């Protein structure tokens, strides 16, 4: 009797749709999810699933519309749960702006973009509010939308610092390298146009120390602490005088001169640097917030180069060179830079991990299944990346995927990401989302990973190095251009070329093979840690010597009046 009654009860159309989606009945799945959406106009879950089914069926237009509905409905639900006044959310711009700022600060980018967008007052436009709106979109991986917002902002406020935010989201879009180069050139034309270079009286390099200066907001924090600082400290002070130009005064190794320039206008900072007789001036920050590219535009030294943190062109004719590793080359590299590319060997920088990382056993040995992971920014999860990772998960049916980043604590971003995987037939229950962590909690997270997966065409950098330092193998893709190959030196220098796939098919096959051999994963862990320990980027003195050779070559070219040599 109970079974008979159960058979007469109406079935959940979302549950039915999921069964049909994963069974390949796309038409049936679409119909089921559409029925569920009509029955519950405020339900976001059915619309996420409808997006997945429509994407799988090839209906990109319908899928995009469904995803937008799902995002809005879900963001409203989250804001309501946080105590937002729904009436004021519809009518009060100031309230929406404040609500959006609070959601942004909490790393809830989906709700933040909804509230910030509704908070914009185009009659009295607040540039910081619009900037945050664009960033909230970018952090969700909605790069094209972010570009539109930043472009509109720069049209109203043609300011150098705001215009620079328009550059970064180009990394994440189709044909992004060419589009970025064009936009960087436009930025330079507007904010750093060519101007007559001052006369320099730097004496010949022979028989004296060469003077090298580095410019960045700081050198004791963020990426510079782990990448630039080891090289700076390892410079041969018998042959080089080293100057740092951070925003605020900070401690440095003995023998290094530190001059804070944060309180100086560009012209005054450039004059200070010229007064120090700098021969080669290095920008370590590119078009990131807090840079001093305006100082370089005024030609503060006879030779100027960009290095390390941006890995893209500045667009400036006053920037002579860009430093990069040999193996990170690509067919498009020369045309992507206004600067002349100067190759400095196997490693473009050193890397110093925090402390001495410990190695944990492969978790698959105790779990009985493999755990893939990515600790990268969600904006890097391109459609190609999601499709490949979905193929891997389908090829290893009991494996799980961990996605860890601060923005992944947003339930809207979680749901959108799950829907993208579901469109490729992966049950979202197999994906574990983790937010930001620090200290021991962050270190412990690597102990839960069997194989880290590198996204493409925007690969990881610091995250990959941190994984390798703890013995966690990372699988990466060669990539179609120089920027997509930026991670290659990490693997080549460590003797881990077998973790570099030539194409997506090879990437997927390699991941599936590794996940099927738990003992092999354990053995690979030890080899990865050994490779990291002996990698060229761990030899900070060696990298410093390569950098010094580059600096001498650049200055010698200037002495000969040759400018930017091939």
N, C-alpha and C positions, 0 to 999 in steps of 0.2 A: 504493500500500500504506500509506504514512504517513498519507495523508488518511483512508483507511478506518479505520485504528486510532484516529485522532483522533476520528472520529465516534462510535466505540464507547466512548470514555472518558467517565466520569461528569462532568456539567457542574456547576460551582459554583452551588449554589442561590441564594447571595447575588447573584452576577452575573446570574443569570436574573431574580431578583426585581427588581433595579435596572432591567433592560431593560423589564420589564413595568410597573413603577411609572411610568417616564418615558413609556411608550407609552400610559398610561391604563388598563391592565388591573389594576385594584386588587385584585380577588379573587385573580387569579393571583399578584400580588406578595405579598399577605398569606400565601397558602399556601406560597410559596417561602421566605419569611423564617421562617415558623413551622417549616418543615421543617429549616431551617438551625439554628434555635435548639434544636430537640429533639436534633439530631445533636451539637451542641457546647454542653453546658449552661453552660460558663464563658465562652462567647463573647459579648462585649458588642456587637460590630459588627452582628451579625444582629438584635439587639434594638433597636438604634437605627433600623435600616432598617424593622423591624417597626412601630416607633412611627410612622415617617413614613407607611407604607402605611395603618395603621389610622386615623391622623389624616385622611389624604386620603379614606378611606372613610367618615368620620363616626363612627367608634367611639371616642369620647372616653375612655370607661372603660378599654377595652382598651389604648388608646394610652398612657394614664397609667401603667398597670401595667407595660407593656413598657419605658417610659422609666425608671421607677424601677429595674427590674432592670438595665437597661443602665448607669445611673449607678453603681450599687453595684458591679457586676462591673468596670467600667472603673476606678473609684476604687481598688478592691483591686489591680488590675493596676498602676496607677501607684505605689501605696504599696509594692508588692512590688519594683518596679524601683528604688525609692529605698532599698531595703535593709530595709524593715520586717519585723519578726518576725510572721509570719502567725498563729502560735499565740497570741502575746500580744495580737494585735489582736482575737482572739475572746474572751479571758478576763481581760485585765488592764486595768481602767479607768484606772488612773494612767498606764500606758504609752500607752493610746489618747489620753488628754488631752494628754500631752506631744507625741505624734506629730501630733495635730491642731493644736497651737500652732505647730509647726514648718512644717507644710503651709500654715497660714494666713499665716505670715510670708513664705513663698515665693510667696504669691498663688495657690496651688493650691486654689481654693475647693471644688471637687468633692471631692477627697480630704480636705480639712480638715473639711467638714461630716460626712462619714462617720465619721472618727476622733473628732471632738469629740462627736458624738451618742452614740457608744459609750463615751465617757469620762465621761459625766454620771453622778454618783452622787446620786440623789434623797434619800438619807438624810443626806448631808452635802453639800448642793448648793453648788457654787462659783459665785457670781454672775458673776464675770468669765468663767469657762469657758462658762456658758450664754449670756452676752452674745456672746461670740465665735462660738458656734454659730449664734445667730440672724443675726449679721452675715454669716457665711459663706453662709448661705442667701440673704440679701438681695442679696449681691454677685453671685450667680448669676442673679438675676431671679426667685427663688422667694419672692416677696413675701408671699403668703398664709401660707406656712409660717413665714416669719420673724415675721409678726404673731402667730401662735399661740405661738411660742417666747417672744417678748417679753412677751406678755400673761401667760403662765404665770410668767415671771420676776417681773413686777411684783406678781403676787398673793402671791408668797412674800416678795419684798423691795419693799415699797411706798415706794421711794425716788425722789425727784424726778429725779435724774440718770439712773437706769435707766429710769424711765417714759418719758423723752423719746425713747429709742430706739424705742419703740413707735409714734411718730408718723410718722417718715420713710417707712417702707415703704408707708404708705397712699397715697403719691403714685403708686404703680405698680399699684394694683389697680382693679378695676371700682368705679365710684361712689366713687372715692378722695377727692375733694374733700369731699363731705358726711361721709364716714366720718372723715376727718382732722379736720374742724371739731368733730365730736362728741367725738373723743378728746382734742383740745386743750382743749376745755371741761372735760372730766373731769379732765385733768391739773391745770388751774388750780383747780378746785374742791378737789382734794386737796392741792395743794402751793403754791398762790398764791391763797387765798380772798380775797374782798373784805374790806377792813379800813378803819377810819376813816383818812382822809387827814390828814397833819399840816398845820398852818397854815403857809402860805408868806407871806413879807413882801416878795416881789420887787417892786421899785419899778416904776412905769409905764415902758413902753418908750420913750416919747417923750423925745428929747433924750439918750439914752444908748445904749451898745453893748448888743446882746442877747447873752446868754451861752448858748452852745450846747455840749453835751457829747456825745461819742460813746463807746459802750461796745462792746468786742469783745476777744477774747483777744489780738489783735495787730493792727497796722495796716501793718506792713512786710512781711507775708508773705501767701501764698495770695491769695484773691480781693480782700481789702481793699487789697492793694498796688496792684492794677490798677484797682479800681473806686472805693473810698472815698477813698484817699489823694489822687488828683487833685482831688477836690471839696474836701476838707479844706484842701489847700494853696492853693486858689484862693479861699477865703473872703475877703471884703472885711474886712480887719482894722480898717479905720476905722469899721466899723459892727457888727462882731461880735467877741466874744472866744471863742476856740475852746479846748476842753479835751478831751483824750483820756484814756480810762480803760482801758488794756490790762492784761493779767495781770502783765506784767513791764515795767520801764522800757525805753523804746526811744527812738531819735532821732526828732525831728520837725522840721518847718520852723520857721524863726525866728518868734517871736510866738505859738506854740502851746504851751499848758501841758500837760504829760504827768504824770499821777499814776497809778502802778501800784496796782492793787487786788487782784492775785492772792493776796496774803497776808492779805487782810481778809475776815472773815465778811460776809455780806450786810448786816447791820445797820450795821456799822462803815463799809462802803463807801458805803451810802446816806447816812450821816451826813456823811462826807467830801464827797460830791457836794453835799449841801444846804449845807454850809459854804462851798462855792465860789459859791453863789448862782446855780446853773444855772437858766436859764429854760426851755430845751427840751432834753430828754435823748433821744438816739437810740440804739436798740438796733440793732447791725449784724450780729447773729449768729443770732437766732431760736432754735429748738429744736435747734441743733447742739451737739455736745460742746464744753464750755468756755464756754458762755454764762453770763451773770449776770442771768438773768431774775428771780431772787430779789430783786435790788436794785430792779428796777422794781416788783415786787410790794409793796415797802415804800414806794413813792412817793417817789423821790429828787428829783423835780423837779415843778413844777406842771403841765408839759406833757411827755408821754412818747409816743414814736412808734417803730415798728419799720420797718426799711428794709433793703433790699439782699439779704442773703445767704440768706434763708429763703423769702421770697415766699409765705408762708402765715400764717394767723392764729396768734398766740401763745395764744389762748383766754383771755387775761387781761383783766379789766375795768379793771385799773390801767393798761393800755396804751391810750392814747387814740386813736392814729391809726396807719394803715399808709400808706406813701408808694408810689405806683405811677405808671407812665406812662399817659397818656390812652388810647393805642391798645391797651393790654393789657387793656382792659375786657372784660366778658363778662356774659351775662344772670344769672349766679349770683354775681357778685362781692360784692354787699352782704351776702347771706345767708351767705357763706363766712367772713366776718370778724366777730369780736367787736368789733374796733377799727373806727373810722370810716375809710372810704377817703378819702384826700386825694390827688387827682390833681395832679401837679406839671408837666405839659407833655408834650412829645414823648419825653423821655428820663428814665428813673428813676435813671440813674447815668451817670457818665463812664466812659471806658475808655482806658487807657494801655497799649499793647502794649510788650513787652520789646524795646527797641532799635528799629531801623528795618527792618521786614521787607522782604525782597527778593521780587521777582516772578519766577517761573520760567515757561517756556513750558508750554502745555497738553501734558501727556505723551502725549495721543492722537496728536499730530502725529508723534511718533517711534515710538510703539508700534503704531499702526495700529488701535487699539481704545480704547474709553473705559473709564476706571477710576472707579467710584463709591467712596465711602468714608464711614465714620462713625468718629469718634474719641470717641464717647460711652460712658458707663458701660453695661455689658451689661444692667443692670436696666431701662434705658429702652427696650429692644427689645421693645415690646409685640407681641401677636399681630397687631394691625392693621398695625403697622409692618413686621413680617416679611412679611405677606401682600402689602403694597404693594411692598416692595422686590423680592420674588420676581416680581411682575408686570413690574416694570421690567426685571429680568434676562432674563426670558423674551421681553420685547419688544425687547431688544438682545442677540441670541444670542452675540455675541463679546465682550461687556463683562465686566468683573470687578468684584468688590466687596471692598474692604479694610475689615476691622474691627480697629480699633486701640485697645487699652486694657490697662492692667496685668493685669487678670484674664484676658484672652484668652490669656495664656501657659499657662493650665491646659488640658491636652488634653481633660479631661472637658467643660469649658464649650465648647470648640471643637466637640466631637462633638455635644453637645446642640444647639448653634446650627445646625450643619450639618444635623442631622436635621429641625429646624424648617423650614429652607428646602427640604429635599428633599421634605417633605410637600406643598409647593406646586409640585413639579416642577423644582426647580433643582438641578443637579449640584453637590455640595459642592466639587468640584475648582475651581469658579469663585470660591471665597471664599478670601481670603488673610487670615490672622490674624497680628496683630502685638502684641507686649507693650509695656510701658512704655519710654519713652526720654526723654532730656533733652538740653538744649543743642543742638548742631548736628545731632545725629541726629533730634531731634524736629522741628526746623525743616525738615530735608531731607525728612521724611515728607510734608509738604504738597506738595512738588514732584512727588509721584507721583500726585496726585489731580486728576482733571478736574472732578468735580462731587461735592460733599459732600452727603449726604442727612441731613436732620434727622428724628429720631424724633418720634412723637406718641403719646399726649397729654402726654408729658413731654419737652419740647424741649431742645436744647442751649442753652448760654449762652456761656460762655467759649470753648468749642471753636468755635462759630460765628464769634465775633468774631476769634479767631486765624486762622481760615481766610480770612475776608474781608480781614483786614489783609494777607494774602499774595496777594491776588487770586484766591483759590480760591472760585468761586461755591458757595453753599449753597442748597439747595431746602428750603423749610419749608412747614408746613401751618397754616392759620388756627387749627384746633383748636376743640373744642366749648365750652370754658370759659376763664375768665381765666388759669388756670395753663397751659393748653395754648397760650395766646397770649402767654406771657411773652417769647417771642423776637421778637415783632412789631416792637417799637421798633428792634431791630437793623437790620431791613430797611427799615422805613418812613423812618427818619431818614437812611438812606444812599441814598434814592431807588431802592431795589431791590424795589419792590412786585411786579414781574413774577416775582420768585422766591418769592412767597407764593401758595400754591395754596388755593383756597376749599374743596376737598374732595379725597378720595383719587384720584378719577378724574382730576381736573385735575392733581394731583401726578404721577401715573404718566405721563400724556400729556406733560407738560412735560419730565420727565426723559428720556423716550424721544426726544423731539424734539431736545433739547439734545445728547444723546449721538450723534445721527446727523449732527451738523454740527461737524466738527473746527475749521474756520476760525471758526465762530461761537463755539465754546468759547474760542478764543484771544482773540477780540474781547471776549467777555464778561469775560475775566480782567482786561483793562485797565479796563473800565467798573466792575467790582466794586471794584478798588483805588482808583479815583478817587472812587467813592461813599463808600467807607470813610473816605478822607482828609477829606472835607467833611461827614461825618455829624455831627449835633448832639452825639453823645456824645464826639466828639473835641474839642469846645469845652468844656474843663473849667470855664472861667470862666462860660460861659453856663449850664451845668448848676448851678454854684454859685449863680448869681443866682436861678434857679428855686427851688432849695432854700431860699435865704434868704427869698424871698417867702412860701414855705410856712410857714417858721418864724415869720415876723412875723404871718401870718394866724392861726396856731394860738395864739400868745401873746396876740394881740388878743382872740380869742374867750375865752380864760381871763380876761383882764382884765375883760371884760364879763359874766363869769359864765355864758357860753353853753355851755361845755363843748365838745362835739364838733359843730361846725356842719356843715350839709349841704354 
